Amino acid sequence: MDFTQLLQVISAGLIIGGIYALIAVGLNLIYGTMRLLNIAHGEVIMVGAYTTYWLYTLCGVSPLISMILVAGLCGLIGLIICRVIFLPIIKTSKSVDILQSNSLLIFFGLSIIFSNVASLLWTADIRGYSYMTEVITVMGVPLMYNRLLALSVSVIVCLVCYFFIQKTMLGKAIRALIQDREASQLVGINTGFVYYISFSVAFAMAGLAGCLLSMFYEITPFMGLPYTIIAFVVIVLGGLGNIFGSLIGGFLLGLLETVGVSLTSPGLRPILSYSVFILIILVRPKGIFGKGVY
């Protein structure tokens, strides 16, 4: 592998790693604040991808504008699901174990509903569109503008989310809730409001990831599950409840995947991801950065 090929592999890893981070940060935000594992997270990505596709093909709306619309739509969906389904469950669950088991069943049901409704409405046909496919050469590496856009947006949104959690009062409330829910309630933090924000932000980030992916990947009703699994790998890699860990973990996994695939075979990509997952579970169960928010 020469230097140009190495740069090409690294750039591909950073691009997909940025999207992995975008997906995983949102998933980890819900887990950290509410102890809920959203296994329907990938279906929100699918909703974002389809929304972007239809806005572009039917209405001529640029994906650059669709990013805002999709993030708002998916954030609203998250807010409604939190208010209608999960807040009542949180109030009635007598323990965290009961809450987690009930939420897993509900998220599984939501996953099935989202994917099958999409299949019913739009069939299982593979869809896609061309946008910003012009190529720019950077240090001898040819890169499409849409992939550079995806990397830039992913990094910016993840950093904004991180600094929001670090520097704002609401962000500090989220951090407090991640670290100790009972103590947060005792000091007067409005946990219900924090739950709303966490769900909305997480769903908005997933929808945005779907918008970015739609520019250069295939769109199907069942495209979400692989990204849900990848997000789980990332948050285990970075640490459950650790937002900064998810950000770094996404880029690490993206680089590991692309380097591994370049040295072996593209068909081994899932095996590489799951091998990382198993290795982290065995060697460092709390993740590279451990539990917490940094």
N, C-alpha and C positions, 0 to 999 in steps of 0.2 A: 504494500500500500504506500503510494507516494504522498508527498505533502499535500498536494491538491485534493487527492481522494480523502485524506484524513480531515481536511477542512470541510469537505462536502458532507462527510459522515457526522462531524460535530455540529454543523449547521442544521442538518436534518434532525439530530437529537435535541437541539435547543428548541427548534420549532415545535415538535410534537411534545417535548417536555414542558413548554410553556402552557400548552393546552391542558396537559395532564395536571399541572399545578392549579390552573384556573378551576378545573373540575373538582380536584381534591380539597382545595381550600374551602369551597362551599360545603362539601360533604362533611368535612371535619368541623366546620362551624356549627352545624346542626348537632353533630354528636357531642361536641364539647359543651354546648349550652343546655342541651335537652337529653343527652344520653340516648339518642335515637339514631340507628343506622338506616339511612335512607337507601334501601335497595331499589327504589324507583328513580334514583338520581339520573340514571342514563336515559330514562324515558323523557325527562325534562330536556335533556340535550336533543333528543329526537324532535320534540315539539319546537324547539328553537330552530333546528335545521329545516324542518318543513315550513315553518312560518316564513323564514328567510327565502326559501325556494319559491313559495307561492307569491310572496310580495314582489319578487324579482321577475318571475315569468309572466304573471298575470297583470301586475300593476306597474312594472318597470321601476320599482323602488330599489335604489342602490343598497347593497348590503351594508354600506357605511351608515346609511340612515336606519336600516333595519336593525342594526345592533342596538340602538336606543329603544326602538319599538319592541323588539324581542325581549330585551332585558326587563322592560316595564311590564310586558304581558306575563312573562314567567314569574317575575316578582309578585305580581298580583295573584297568580295561581297559587304560589307558595303561601301568601298571606291568607287566602281563603281556606286552603287545606289546613293550615295551622289553627285558624279560628274555628272552623266547623268540625274538624275531626280530632286534632291532637290536644288542644287545650282542655276539652272535656275529659279526655282520657288521662291526661296528667293529673287533673283534679281528683279523679275517682280511683286511680291506681294507688294501692296501699304500699307498694315498694317499687324500687327501681327495677328489680327483676321482672315483676309483672308488667311494668310499663314497657320494658324492652321487648318482652315476648309478644305483647299485644301490638306494639308498633311494627314489629317485623312482619306480622301477619297482614296488617293494614297496608304497609308499603308494598308487600308482595302483591296484594290485590290491586293496588293502584297501578303497579307496573303492568300487570296483565290487562287492566282496563285501558290504559293509555295506548299500549302497543296494538291491541286488537281493534280499538276504535280507529286508530290511524290506518290499520290494514283494511278495515271496512270502508273507510272514507276514500282512501287513495290507492287501494290495492297494494300488493307486496312488490310491485315493480320497482326496480332500481332507478332512482332519479338523480339528476345532477345538472349543473349549469356551468358556464364558463364566465369567470369574472377576474379581471386583473391578472391574466395569464402571461402578460409580457415578461420577458426575462431580463434581469440585470446581472452583470458579472461583478462579483466582489472578490478580490484577491484570487482571481482565476476560477471562482466557484459560481456556476450559474444558479441563480435563485429567482423564483417567480415572485412577483410583487404581492400576490395574495398570501403567500407563506410568510413573507416579511411583515405584512400587515397583521397576520395572525400572531406572530411572535411579539410584535410591538404592543398590540392591544392586550395580550395575555400578561405581559410583564407589567405594563402600566396599571391594569386593573388589580393584579395581585399586590403590587406595591401600595396602591391607594388603599386597598382593603387592610393591608398590614399596618400602615401608618394610622388609618382610621381606628383600628383596635388599640394601637399603642398610645395615641396622642389625644383622643377625644374623650369626653366624659362618658358618652354612650359606649365607646370602645372599652373604657375601663370597667364599666358595668358588665359588659360581655366577658371580659377577662375574669372578673370576680365570680361570675356565675359559673364559668368553666372550672375555676379552682375549688369553689365550695358553694353549692346552691343554698344550703340552709343558712350559712353565715350571710350570704347576700340578701336573703329575705329578712334576716334580723336587722340589718343596717338600713332597711327601707328601699332596696332596689326593686323597681317594678319589674318583676320577672316576666309577667305576661307580655309587656311591651318589648322586652329583650327577645323573647321567643318570636314575636312577630317580625322583628328586624332580622333575626338570624335566619328564619325561614325565607323571608323575602330576598335577602341578599344571596343566600345559597342558591335559590331557584333562579334568580337573575343571572348569577355567574354561570350556572349550568346552561341556561338558555343562550347566553352570549357565546359559550363554548360551542354550542350547536351551530350558531350562526357562522362562526369562524370555520368550523369543520366543513360546513356545507359548500364552502368556496372551492375545496379541492378534494373532498372525499365523497363517496357514494352515500345517498340518503335512502334509507328503508325504514319501515315501521319497527324493525327489530334491531336497529343499529345501536341501541342504548346499552344493552347488557355488557358487551365487552368493556365499555368505558366505565361502567359501574365497578366492574371487577378491578380494572386498572386503578381506579380511585381508591379502592380498598387497599391495594398493594402500596400505593403512595402514602396513605395515612398511616399504615403500619410501619412503613419505612421511616417516615418522619416522626411518628409518635402520635398516638390517639389524643385528640384534644390540643395538639400543638400546631398552631396556624403557620408559624414560621417553618416548622418541620415539613408541612405539606408543600409549602412553596419550594423549598430546596429539594425535597424528595421527588417532586414532579420532574424537575430538570435532571436529577440524577438518574431516575428510571428511564427517561427519554434517551439520555446518552448511553446508558447501559444497553438498552434495546438496540439502538442503531449500530453501536460498535459491535455488539454480539451478532447481529444479523449480517453485518458486512464481513465478519470473519467466518460465519457458518452458512446459514440459509434463511431466507425470509420466512419459510414455513415454521421455523423454530422460535419466532417472536413470542408467541404465548408461553412456550415452555421456559424461555428466559425470564419472563415476567414472574411466572409462578415460582420459579426456582429462587428468585430474589425474595419473594414473599415467604417461602418456607425457610430459607436461610436466616432471614431476620427474626422470624418467630423462634427458631431454635437458638440462635446466638444472642440476640438482644430483643427480647419480647416487647420492651417498652419503646422500641424504635431507636434510631440513631440519636435523636435529640431528646428522647424521653418524653414524659407526659408534662403538659403545661403549656403556657403561652409565653412567647418570647418576642 
